[in-house]
Amino acid sequence: MFGIPGSAAMTITKPMPSTYDEAEHATVIRVGGRTDRIWHFWSPSPRAALPPGTLEGCTVKARVKISPGALLQIGFDYWRNSTVGYGSGGNNHEAGVSNWYFPSSQWQEAAFTDIGGAQF
């Protein structure tokens, strides 16, 4: 999914150019071919159900290699009902996003947590 900077209301769904690299056990997202877009990636795994009771928060981590010209933020949403689709009566709520991660020739860990409030 991509949007136009400064125009959160305008969102257009387009397939993201990606492949799977068996040797690295990694999904490769080739965003450099469309530098006019901001890509929004969702994990292909099913939505995880949170256990009942007290929950201190959630943390998401990803091992990433960011190519020159690209930036990365990582975050997550909470869903009140894991079987209802996006945008259905306020079902989903954004927990937030990380700081920006910058290009590197090395693998790095990108993370976001909602534990302890804003992490800016």
SERO-4910 file (N, C-alpha, C, O; in steps of 0.05 Angstrom, whole numbers):
BEGIN
 pado doro    nc1    nc2    nc3   cac1   cac2   cac3    cc1    cc2    cc3    oc1    oc2    oc3
  Met    A     17    -23      0      0      0      0     18     24      0     40     24     12
  Phe    A     10     45    -13     26     69    -12      7     93     -9    -16     92    -15
  Gly    A     18    115      1      3    139      4     20    163     -6     44    159    -12
  Ile    A      8    186     -7     22    210    -15     30    225     10     13    230     27
  Pro    A     56    232     13     64    246     38     46    271     43     40    286     25
  Gly    A     38    273     68     21    296     76     -8    292     69    -24    310     73
  Ser    A    -15    269     58    -43    264     50    -52    236     60    -56    218     43
  Ala    A    -54    233     86    -61    207     97    -88    197     88    -92    173     88
  Ala    A   -106    215     80   -132    206     71   -131    192     44   -149    177     37
  Met    A   -110    197     28   -109    186      2    -91    161      3    -66    163      5
  Thr    A   -103    137      1    -88    112      2    -97     96    -22   -121     92    -26
  Ile    A    -78     85    -36    -84     69    -60    -70     42    -56    -47     41    -50
  Thr    A    -85     20    -60    -74     -6    -56    -61    -15    -83    -74    -16   -103
  Lys    A    -36    -23    -81    -21    -34   -104     -4    -57    -94      5    -56    -71
  Pro    A      1    -77   -111     18    -99   -102     47    -88    -97     57    -72   -112
  Met    A     60    -99    -76     87    -91    -70    106   -110    -84    102   -134    -83
  Pro    A    127    -99    -97    145   -117   -111    163   -132    -92    182   -121    -81
  Ser    A    158   -158    -88    173   -173    -68    179   -201    -78    164   -212    -95
  Thr    A    200   -213    -68    208   -241    -73    218   -253    -47    222   -239    -27
  Tyr    A    222   -279    -47    232   -292    -23    260   -302    -30    264   -316    -50
  Asp    A    280   -296    -13    308   -304    -16    312   -329      2    315   -326     26
  Glu    A    313   -353    -10    317   -377      5    343   -377     21    343   -385     44
  Ala    A    365   -368      9    391   -369     22    392   -352     47    404   -360     67
  Glu    A    379   -329     47    378   -310     70    354   -315     88    351   -303    109
  His    A    335   -332     79    310   -336     93    296   -309     97    288   -302    120
  Ala    A    294   -294     76    284   -266     78    266   -259     55    269   -268     33
  Thr    A    246   -242     61    230   -230     40    245   -205     31    253   -189     47
  Val    A    248   -203      4    262   -180     -8    241   -162    -21    226   -171    -39
  Ile    A    239   -138    -11    220   -119    -21    235    -99    -38    251    -83    -28
  Arg    A    231    -99    -64    246    -82    -83    231    -56    -88    216    -54   -108
  Val    A    234    -38    -69    219    -13    -71    233      8    -88    220     28    -96
  Gly    A    258      4    -95    274     23   -110    264     28   -138    270     49   -149
  Gly    A    248     10   -149    237     14   -176    215     35   -177    209     44   -199
  Arg    A    204     42   -154    183     62   -153    188     81   -130    176     79   -109
  Thr    A    208     98   -134    215    117   -112    194    138   -107    197    154    -88
  Asp    A    174    140   -123    152    159   -119    131    148   -100    111    161    -96
  Arg    A    135    125    -89    115    112    -71    126    108    -43    150    105    -39
  Ile    A    108    107    -25    114     99      3    100     72      7     76     70      5
  Trp    A    116     52     11    105     24     13     98     18     42    112     25     60
  His    A     76      3     45     66     -4     72     63    -35     71     47    -45     56
  Phe    A     79    -49     87     80    -78     86     66    -90    110     70    -80    133
  Trp    A     50   -110    106     38   -126    127     50   -153    127     55   -165    106
  Ser    A     55   -164    150     65   -192    152     45   -211    141     21   -207    144
  Pro    A     54   -232    126     35   -251    115     24   -270    136      6   -286    130
  Ser    A     35   -270    160     26   -288    181     -2   -280    191     -9   -256    189
  Pro    A    -17   -299    202    -43   -291    213    -41   -272    236    -20   -271    249
  Arg    A    -62   -257    242    -61   -239    265    -60   -256    290    -74   -276    294
  Ala    A    -42   -248    308    -39   -262    334    -61   -254    353    -67   -230    355
  Ala    A    -72   -273    367    -91   -266    388    -77   -261    414    -59   -276    422
  Leu    A    -84   -240    428    -72   -233    454    -85   -250    475   -109   -254    475
  Pro    A    -69   -259    494    -81   -275    516    -99   -258    534    -94   -234    537
  Pro    A   -120   -270    545   -138   -254    563   -122   -247    588   -103   -261    596
  Gly    A   -131   -226    601   -119   -217    626   -103   -192    622   -106   -178    603
  Thr    A    -85   -187    641    -69   -163    641    -47   -166    621    -33   -186    620
  Leu    A    -43   -146    604    -22   -146    584     -6   -120    587    -17    -98    586
  Glu    A     20   -123    591     37    -99    595     43    -85    569     48    -61    569
  Gly    A     42    -99    546     47    -87    521     58   -107    501     59   -131    507
  Cys    A     64    -97    478     74   -114    456    100   -102    444    105    -78    446
  Thr    A    116   -119    433    141   -111    420    142   -126    393    136   -150    392
  Val    A    151   -113    373    155   -125    347    184   -120    339    194    -98    342
  Lys    A    197   -141    328    225   -138    319    227   -151    291    214   -171    285
  Ala    A    245   -140    275    250   -151    249    280   -148    242    292   -128    249
  Arg    A    291   -168    230    319   -167    221    318   -157    192    306   -169    175
  Val    A    331   -134    188    328   -120    162    355   -112    151    374   -106    166
  Lys    A    357   -111    124    380    -98    111    367    -78     92    352    -84     74
  Ile    A    374    -52     97    361    -30     83    381    -19     62    403    -11     68
  Ser    A    372    -20     37    389    -11     14    390     20     13    373     34     24
  Pro    A    411     30      1    413     60     -3    388     71    -17    378     59    -36
  Gly    A    379     94     -7    356    106    -18    330     99     -4    309    111     -9
  Ala    A    331     79     13    306     70     27    309     77     57    331     79     68
  Leu    A    286     80     70    284     84     99    263     64    109    247     54     93
  Leu    A    263     58    135    245     39    146    234     49    173    249     60    189
  Gln    A    208     45    177    196     47    203    181     21    208    172      9    189
  Ile    A    179     13    233    165    -11    240    144     -5    261    150     12    279
  Gly    A    121    -17    260    100    -12    280     80    -34    279     83    -55    266
  Phe    A     58    -30    293     36    -49    292     10    -37    300      9    -15    311
  Asp    A    -11    -51    295    -39    -44    302    -50    -64    321    -42    -87    322
  Tyr    A    -69    -55    337    -85    -73    353   -112    -77    339   -123    -58    328
  Trp    A   -122   -101    340   -148   -107    328   -167   -118    350   -159   -136    365
  Arg    A   -191   -107    351   -210   -116    372   -220   -144    365   -227   -160    383
  Asn    A   -222   -150    339   -233   -176    330   -214   -185    308   -213   -172    287
  Ser    A   -201   -208    311   -181   -217    292   -193   -228    266   -178   -234    247
  Thr    A   -219   -231    265   -231   -242    241   -246   -221    224   -255   -227    202
  Val    A   -248   -197    234   -262   -176    220   -241   -160    204   -219   -155    213
  Gly    A   -248   -152    179   -230   -139    162   -223   -110    170   -234    -99    189
  Tyr    A   -203    -99    156   -194    -72    161   -216    -51    157   -232    -54    139
  Gly    A   -217    -32    174   -235     -9    171   -264    -15    179   -282      1    173
  Ser    A   -269    -37    192   -297    -44    199   -304    -32    226   -300    -45    247
  Gly    A   -315     -8    227   -325      4    251   -304      9    273   -310      5    296
  Gly    A   -280     16    265   -259     22    285   -247     -4    297   -238     -3    320
  Asn    A   -248    -26    282   -237    -51    292   -207    -49    298   -198    -61    317
  Asn    A   -192    -34    282   -163    -33    286   -155     -6    297   -167     15    292
  His    A   -133     -7    313   -123     17    326    -93     16    324    -80     -3    331
  Glu    A    -81     38    313    -52     38    310    -38     41    338    -45     60    353
  Ala    A    -20     23    344     -5     25    369     18     45    367     26     58    386
  Gly    A     28     49    342     49     69    338     70     58    319     68     36    308
  Val    A     91     74    315    113     66    298    140     73    311    141     90    329
  Ser    A    161     61    301    188     65    311    199     91    300    187    105    284
  Asn    A    223     97    310    240    117    297    247    107    269    242     83    263
  Trp    A    260    123    253    269    115    226    294     98    228    312    104    245
  Tyr    A    296     78    211    321     62    208    332     69    180    317     73    161
  Phe    A    358     71    179    372     81    155    387     59    140    392     38    152
  Pro    A    394     64    115    409     44     99    434     35    112    448     50    126
  Ser    A    440      9    108    465     -3    118    471    -28    102    452    -42     93
  Ser    A    496    -33     97    503    -58     82    501    -82    101    503   -105     91
  Gln    A    498    -78    127    496    -99    147    467   -104    155    450    -85    153
  Trp    A    461   -128    164    435   -133    176    433   -118    202    453   -116    217
  Gln    A    409   -108    208    404    -94    233    377   -102    244    360   -111    229
  Glu    A    373    -98    270    348   -104    282    331    -79    284    340    -59    296
  Ala    A    308    -79    272    289    -57    275    268    -66    295    259    -89    295
  Ala    A    260    -48    312    241    -55    333    222    -32    340    229     -9    336
  Phe    A    199    -40    350    180    -20    361    166    -34    385    160    -58    384
  Thr    A    162    -19    406    147    -29    429    129     -7    439    134     17    436
  Asp    A    106    -16    450     88      3    463     91      2    493     75     15    508
  Ile    A    111    -13    503    116    -15    532    130     10    541    151     18    530
  Gly    A    119     23    561    132     47    572    126     73    557    139     93    562
  Gly    A    106     73    540     98     97    526    114    102    501    128     84    491
  Ala    A    113    127    492    127    135    467    156    130    468    169    135    489
  Gln    A    168    120    447    197    114    446    211    133    427    230    124    413
  Phe    A    204    158    426    216    176    407    242    189    417    254    205    404
***
